[in-house]
Amino acid sequence: MKTISIDNGQANRLIGMKFMCEQSGLSKAYFYKLIAAGQFPKPLKFGRSSRWLYSDYLALLAERDAKRSAKAH
């Protein structure tokens, strides 16, 4: 998985599912499973297009990495 840094100007940037899957290596089904479980926000809808806040995506990855690190120790 790529390390992604963020500056304050990007926190409110909207991203799509394609970006999230390509950058994280996680599947679309995985993200929608998290949404159904209430562990990731529902998308913001623009017509038929779905977008998420970049900051929410990064928070999910950080939480996932923290859980993985905790299990490793």
C-alpha positions as CSV (number, residue, x, y, z in Angstrom):
1,M,0.0,0.0,0.0
2,K,1.2,3.5,-0.8
3,T,1.9,6.0,1.9
4,I,-0.2,9.0,1.4
5,S,0.4,12.4,3.0
6,I,-2.1,15.1,3.2
7,D,-1.9,18.9,3.6
8,N,-4.7,21.0,5.0
9,G,-5.7,22.1,1.4
10,Q,-6.5,18.5,0.4
11,A,-8.6,17.4,3.5
12,N,-11.9,18.5,1.9
13,R,-11.0,17.2,-1.6
14,L,-13.6,14.8,-3.0
15,I,-12.4,11.4,-4.3
16,G,-14.1,8.6,-6.1
17,M,-14.2,4.8,-5.6
18,K,-11.7,4.3,-8.5
19,F,-9.1,6.4,-6.7
20,M,-9.6,4.7,-3.4
21,C,-9.3,1.2,-4.9
22,E,-6.2,2.1,-7.0
23,Q,-4.4,3.8,-4.1
24,S,-5.2,1.3,-1.4
25,G,-5.4,-1.9,-3.2
26,L,-8.7,-2.6,-1.5
27,S,-11.8,-3.7,-3.4
28,K,-15.0,-1.8,-4.1
29,A,-16.9,-4.5,-2.3
30,Y,-14.7,-4.0,0.8
31,F,-15.5,-0.3,0.9
32,Y,-19.2,-0.9,0.5
33,K,-19.1,-3.6,3.2
34,L,-17.6,-1.0,5.6
35,I,-20.3,1.5,4.6
36,A,-23.0,-1.1,5.3
37,A,-21.5,-1.8,8.7
38,G,-21.3,1.9,9.6
39,Q,-17.5,1.9,9.6
40,F,-17.1,4.3,6.7
41,P,-19.3,7.2,5.7
42,K,-21.9,6.9,3.0
43,P,-20.9,8.7,-0.2
44,L,-21.9,12.2,-1.1
45,K,-24.1,11.8,-4.3
46,F,-23.8,14.1,-7.3
47,G,-26.4,12.7,-9.7
48,R,-25.2,9.1,-10.3
49,S,-21.7,9.9,-9.1
50,S,-20.5,9.0,-5.6
51,R,-17.7,10.8,-3.8
52,W,-16.0,10.7,-0.4
53,L,-14.0,13.2,1.5
54,Y,-10.2,12.5,1.2
55,S,-9.8,13.0,4.9
56,D,-12.4,10.2,5.7
57,Y,-10.5,7.9,3.3
58,L,-7.2,8.7,5.0
59,A,-8.7,8.2,8.5
60,L,-9.9,4.8,7.4
61,L,-6.4,3.8,6.2
62,A,-4.8,5.1,9.4
63,E,-7.2,3.2,11.6
64,R,-6.6,0.0,9.5
65,D,-2.9,0.4,9.8
66,A,-3.1,1.0,13.6
67,K,-5.1,-2.1,14.1
68,R,-2.6,-4.1,11.9
69,S,0.3,-2.7,13.9
70,A,-1.4,-3.6,17.2
71,K,-1.9,-7.2,16.1
72,A,1.7,-7.5,15.1
73,H,3.0,-6.6,18.6
